[in-house]
Amino acid sequence: MDTSFSSATPAETEEQADSYDRWFRAKVQAALDDPRPGIPHDQVMAEMHALIASKRKKGDAD
């Protein structure tokens, strides 16, 4: 029993998967090749928590 809900043909699905795989690998390679220094996890998390808090505060004002 086939329980898939996709209307795409297997060839379209494989082509889309291959395209996504190429795109994803290019993005990962670009990140690995980036000469800029990495950002520490704690710094990123602090910035994201501040952004979320500011968005919540702005939402409360609406």
N, C-alpha and C positions, 0 to 999 in steps of 0.2 A: 504494500500500500504506500503510495507516494503522498507524503504529507507536506511537501514544499508548496509555497504560495507564490513563487516567482513566475511571472509570465515570460521571462527571458528564456531564450533557447540556451542549451548548454554551451554552444559556441560563443554567444554573447556574454554569458557569465564568465567563461574562461578568458575572453578578451578583456573584459572589465577587470577581472582579478589580476591579469598580467599588467594591465595599464596601472592599476593602483600599486602593485608591487614595485614597478619601475619608479613611480613617483615617490613612494615611501622610501625606497633605498636611496634615491637621489637626495631627499631631505636629510636622511640620517648621515650620508656621506658629507653633505655640506656642513652639517653641524660638527662632525668630527674634524673637518678641515678648517673650521673657523679658528683663526689665530687669537681671537680675543680671549682673555682669561674667563674662566667659568665664574658663575655667581654662586656663592655658598647657599645651600638649601635653606638655612635659617633666615638669611636675608630675603630670599624670595618669599618664603612663607610669611614673614613679617609684613612685607609689602602687600601681599595678597590679602592678608587679614585686615590691613588698613583700608584697602580698596573696598573690600566687602562691607566693612563697617561704614564707610562713607556712603556707599550705595544704599545701605539700609537706612541711614540717617536721612538721606535725600528722599527716600521712599516714604519715610514717616512724615515728612514735611508736605507731601502732596495731598 
